[in-house]
Amino acid sequence: MVKVLHTSDIHLEKQLLNSTYPSEYAVSRRNELWETTKRILDYSKINQVDLVLIAGDLFESEYFLLGELYRLYDLFSRYESLRILILTGNHDSFSKNSIYKQLQAPKNVYLLCSDRIQYIEFQDLKTRVYGIGWMKDSYSEIKVSNIDLDHNYINILMLHGNLTSTDKDYMYFDINSLNKTDFDYIALGHIHSFMDLAENIAYSGSPEPLDFGEQGEKGFIIIDVNKGACIKNFIPFSKRKFTTHTYAFDENSNEEEFIHEILNISNDKDFFRIYLNGVISAELSIKLDYILKSLMDSFYYVEFINNTYIEQYRKSMDQDPYLNEFSKYINNLNIDDSIKERALKKGLSMIIGDSCVNVK
């Protein structure tokens, strides 16, 4: 039996330029990606992991300079009892100008960088780890059938790509074909969420989320791999989460109730986006901006998306036939409810305060 830790898509030095949160949070988030990489190694050492598999996109090539590679290899070299295998992905490909080519990896680090099938053998573990890495910007569908495996070994495959045929430029592979292979475990990367596809096939997902598009638990997989069988265990591990909530106001909503509900979901660890929808009283709307800002110390980071209506204007809209037709038209559109609310507010020129209040 071989004990394996499977992770991927850490994206060290990702700049997070398109994130909605301010730049100081992006800087902290980049540092936390390094911290989590070290925590993964600590976990592996403490739990006597035999092989650490990083299934692509360990870092962002565009921003990962020689100094960062020295830092990374120095970190890896401190865990000489661990065997760390890196598969190149689309963000850290082994291209002509790859930073990987500028520095010799530590003895305990193994690079799977060829876009032709290759393997690294660990005789003491009776294990071979195969991989198809990235060497350029895009790949069409790849075939992994007809690989001649030695069944005296535990055989593991690492891939970085998509199961969706519409994204064939990202090394598309067919799940049915993977299922027909004789690999004891197939470690996938590229998708940032954990996906358990078969007894012996999984995406680990990213160990840390990067923005509000990456919600849910993030972590890695621990696998006990045997010949012909494996036992997987997903380990939640992220330092922070991104989470979205909705609070629906009505005519009876009051300040105390609202504050209580928001504080009930708050913490000083995660990123929150809270949509405020529905009808709000004129009295409460006047206080709302102050209330939102007063909640800032209860969160690490929160952004409020204010889609509320003042009660009297909702009634006017219901009573005026022209406004009522406009309301019906917007509500019949096939778009997200929060976008409908914002469209109605803008159309009526009744935006109350900032539509998005960013609070620390």
C-alpha positions in Angstrom: 0.0 0.0 0.0 1.2 3.5 -0.9 -0.1 6.6 1.0 -0.6 9.5 -1.4 -1.5 13.2 -1.0 -3.2 14.6 -4.1 -3.4 18.3 -4.6 -3.4 20.7 -7.6 -4.1 24.3 -8.8 -2.4 26.1 -5.9 -1.6 29.0 -8.3 1.3 30.6 -6.3 1.9 34.3 -7.1 -1.5 34.6 -8.9 -2.1 38.4 -8.9 -5.9 38.2 -8.4 -6.3 41.3 -10.6 -10.0 40.6 -11.4 -11.1 40.1 -7.8 -13.7 42.3 -6.3 -11.8 42.7 -3.1 -9.2 45.5 -2.6 -5.5 45.0 -3.5 -4.4 44.6 0.2 -6.5 41.5 0.5 -5.1 40.2 -2.8 -1.6 40.6 -1.4 -2.6 38.8 1.8 -4.2 36.0 -0.3 -1.0 35.5 -2.3 1.0 35.1 0.9 -1.6 32.7 2.3 -1.2 30.4 -0.8 2.5 30.0 0.2 1.5 29.4 3.8 -1.0 26.7 2.7 1.7 25.0 0.6 3.9 24.7 3.7 0.9 23.5 5.7 0.3 20.8 3.2 3.9 19.7 3.5 3.7 19.7 7.2 0.6 17.6 7.1 2.3 15.2 4.7 5.3 14.8 7.0 3.3 14.3 10.2 1.0 11.8 8.5 3.8 9.8 6.9 2.7 10.4 3.3 4.8 8.5 0.8 4.1 10.6 -2.3 2.9 14.2 -2.7 1.2 14.7 -6.1 0.7 18.2 -7.4 -1.4 17.7 -10.5 -0.6 21.0 -12.4 -0.8 24.8 -12.0 1.5 24.9 -8.9 2.2 28.5 -9.9 1.5 31.3 -12.3 4.3 31.4 -14.8 3.7 35.0 -15.8 4.5 36.3 -12.3 6.7 33.5 -11.0 10.3 34.7 -11.3 13.6 33.0 -10.5 13.5 34.3 -6.9 10.1 32.6 -6.3 11.5 29.3 -7.7 14.4 29.5 -5.3 12.0 30.1 -2.5 9.8 27.1 -3.6 12.7 24.7 -4.0 14.2 25.8 -0.7 10.8 25.0 0.9 10.6 21.6 -0.7 14.2 20.7 0.2 13.4 21.1 3.9 11.1 18.1 3.6 13.6 15.7 2.3 11.7 12.7 3.6 8.8 13.5 1.3 8.8 12.7 -2.4 7.1 15.5 -4.3 5.9 15.0 -7.8 5.0 18.1 -9.9 3.0 17.8 -13.1 3.1 20.8 -15.3 -0.2 22.5 -16.2 -1.5 25.2 -18.5 -0.4 28.0 -16.0 3.1 26.5 -15.3 3.8 24.7 -18.5 7.3 23.4 -19.5 7.4 25.8 -22.4 10.4 27.2 -24.2 11.0 29.9 -21.6 9.8 28.0 -18.6 11.3 29.0 -15.3 11.6 25.3 -14.5 14.6 25.2 -16.9 16.6 27.7 -14.9 17.1 25.8 -11.7 17.8 22.3 -10.7 15.1 20.8 -8.6 16.0 19.3 -5.1 16.6 15.6 -5.0 13.2 14.9 -3.4 11.3 16.8 -6.2 10.3 15.0 -9.5 9.0 16.9 -12.5 6.6 15.3 -15.0 6.8 17.9 -17.8 6.7 16.0 -21.1 3.5 16.1 -23.2 4.2 12.4 -24.0 3.5 9.8 -21.4 6.4 9.3 -19.0 6.8 7.7 -15.6 8.9 7.9 -12.5 9.6 4.7 -10.7 10.0 4.2 -6.9 11.4 0.8 -6.5 11.1 0.7 -2.7 7.4 1.5 -3.0 6.9 -0.8 -6.0 5.1 2.2 -7.6 5.3 4.0 -10.9 3.8 7.5 -11.3 2.9 8.4 -14.9 2.1 11.8 -16.2 1.3 13.8 -19.3 2.4 17.4 -18.7 1.9 20.7 -20.5 4.7 22.1 -22.8 2.6 24.7 -24.7 -0.5 26.9 -24.4 -3.2 24.5 -25.6 -3.9 20.9 -26.4 -6.8 19.1 -28.0 -8.1 15.7 -26.8 -5.5 13.3 -25.5 -5.7 9.5 -25.5 -4.5 7.5 -22.5 -5.6 4.1 -23.6 -3.2 1.3 -24.7 -0.5 2.2 -22.1 1.5 -0.9 -21.4 1.6 -1.1 -17.6 3.7 -3.5 -15.4 1.2 -4.9 -13.0 3.9 -5.8 -10.5 3.8 -2.1 -9.6 1.2 0.2 -8.2 0.5 2.4 -11.2 -0.7 6.0 -10.8 -1.5 8.5 -13.5 -1.5 12.4 -13.2 -3.4 14.5 -15.7 -4.2 18.2 -15.9 -7.2 19.0 -18.1 -11.0 19.0 -18.8 -13.7 16.4 -19.0 -15.9 18.8 -21.0 -15.6 18.4 -24.7 -16.4 22.1 -25.3 -13.0 23.0 -23.6 -10.9 20.8 -25.9 -8.1 23.4 -25.9 -7.4 22.5 -22.2 -6.3 18.9 -22.8 -9.7 17.2 -22.9 -9.9 13.6 -21.9 -12.8 11.3 -21.9 -13.9 9.8 -18.5 -15.1 6.6 -20.1 -11.6 6.0 -21.6 -10.0 6.7 -18.2 -12.3 4.2 -16.6 -11.1 1.5 -19.0 -7.5 1.9 -18.1 -5.8 -0.3 -15.5 -4.3 2.5 -13.4 -4.7 2.0 -9.7 -5.3 5.8 -9.2 -5.7 8.7 -11.5 -5.0 12.2 -10.0 -6.6 15.0 -11.9 -6.0 18.7 -11.9 -7.4 21.9 -13.6 -10.9 21.9 -12.1 -10.8 23.9 -8.8 -13.4 21.9 -7.0 -13.2 18.4 -5.5 -14.8 15.9 -7.8 -15.0 12.2 -7.0 -15.5 10.6 -10.4 -14.8 6.9 -9.7 -13.3 4.7 -7.0 -9.9 5.4 -8.5 -10.4 8.8 -10.3 -10.7 12.3 -8.8 -10.1 15.9 -9.1 -8.6 17.2 -5.8 -9.6 20.8 -6.5 -7.6 23.8 -5.2 -6.5 23.7 -1.6 -7.4 27.4 -1.3 -10.2 29.3 -3.1 -9.2 32.4 -5.1 -12.5 34.4 -5.4 -16.3 34.3 -5.1 -16.5 31.9 -8.0 -14.9 29.2 -5.9 -17.2 28.5 -3.0 -17.6 25.3 -0.9 -15.0 23.2 0.9 -11.4 23.3 -0.5 -8.6 20.9 0.4 -6.8 17.9 -0.8 -7.2 14.1 -1.0 -5.5 11.4 1.0 -5.5 8.1 -0.8 -4.4 4.6 0.3 -3.5 3.0 -3.0 -3.3 -0.7 -3.4 -3.2 -2.9 -6.4 -6.6 -2.7 -8.0 -8.2 -0.7 -5.1 -7.9 2.6 -3.3 -9.5 4.4 -0.4 -9.9 8.1 -0.8 -10.5 10.7 1.9 -11.1 14.4 1.1 -9.5 16.7 3.7 -10.9 20.2 4.0 -7.9 22.4 4.5 -8.3 26.0 3.3 -7.5 28.9 5.6 -10.4 30.9 4.2 -13.7 30.4 2.3 -15.7 32.5 0.0 -19.4 32.4 0.7 -22.5 34.1 -0.6 -25.7 34.9 1.4 -29.0 36.6 0.7 -31.1 38.6 3.1 -34.7 39.4 2.0 -36.3 42.5 3.5 -40.0 43.0 3.7 -42.3 45.6 5.1 -42.0 44.2 8.6 -38.2 44.0 8.7 -36.6 46.0 11.5 -33.1 47.0 12.3 -32.5 44.7 15.3 -33.7 41.6 13.3 -31.4 42.5 10.4 -28.3 43.0 12.5 -29.0 39.8 14.4 -29.3 37.8 11.2 -26.1 39.3 9.7 -24.1 38.8 12.9 -25.3 35.2 13.1 -23.5 34.3 9.8 -20.4 36.5 10.4 -16.9 35.5 11.2 -13.5 37.1 11.2 -12.0 34.5 8.9 -13.8 34.3 5.6 -14.8 36.4 2.6 -18.5 37.2 2.5 -20.8 38.6 -0.2 -24.3 39.4 1.0 -27.2 40.3 -1.3 -29.8 42.6 0.2 -33.1 42.1 -1.6 -36.8 43.0 -1.2 -38.8 46.0 0.1 -37.4 48.1 2.9 -39.1 50.9 4.9 -38.1 54.5 4.3 -36.9 54.8 7.9 -34.7 51.7 7.7 -33.3 52.7 4.3 -32.0 56.0 5.7 -30.0 54.1 8.4 -28.9 51.2 6.1 -25.6 52.6 5.0 -24.6 53.4 8.6 -25.7 50.0 9.8 -23.7 48.2 7.1 -20.5 50.1 8.0 -21.1 49.5 11.7 -20.9 45.7 11.0 -17.4 45.9 9.5 -15.6 44.6 12.6 -17.6 41.4 12.6 -16.1 40.2 9.3 -12.6 39.6 7.9 -14.1 40.9 4.6 -17.7 41.5 3.4 -19.3 43.2 0.5 -23.0 44.0 0.5 -24.9 44.2 -2.8 -27.9 46.5 -2.1 -30.9 45.6 -4.3 -33.6 46.9 -1.9 -36.5 49.2 -2.7 -38.0 51.8 -0.5 -41.5 50.6 0.4 -43.3 53.7 -0.9 -41.7 53.4 -4.3 -42.7 49.7 -4.6 -46.3 50.7 -3.9 -46.0 53.5 -6.5 -44.7 51.0 -9.0 -47.6 48.7 -8.3 -50.2 51.5 -8.6 -48.8 53.3 -11.7 -49.7 51.3 -14.9 -46.6 52.4 -16.8 -44.3 51.5 -14.0 -46.2 48.3 -13.5 -45.7 47.3 -17.1 -42.0 48.1 -16.8 -41.8 46.0 -13.7 -43.5 43.1 -15.4 -41.1 43.4 -18.4 -38.0 43.2 -16.2 -39.4 40.4 -14.1 -40.1 38.3 -17.2 -36.5 38.5 -18.3 -34.5 35.3 -18.1 -31.8 36.7 -15.8 -30.8 36.4 -12.2 -33.2 37.8 -9.6 -30.5 40.1 -8.2 -29.9 41.6 -11.6 -33.6 42.1 -12.1 -33.7 44.0 -8.8 -30.8 46.2 -9.9 -32.3 46.8 -13.3 -35.6 47.9 -11.8 -33.8 50.3 -9.4 -31.8 51.9 -12.2 -34.8 52.1 -14.4 -36.7 54.0 -11.8 -33.7 56.1 -10.8 -34.3 55.0 -7.2 -30.9 53.7 -6.3 -30.5 54.0 -2.5 -26.8 54.8 -1.6 -24.1 52.7 -3.1 -25.1 49.5 -4.9 -22.1 47.8 -3.5 -20.7 48.6 -0.1 -17.3 47.1 0.5 -16.5 46.7 4.2 -13.4 45.3 5.8 
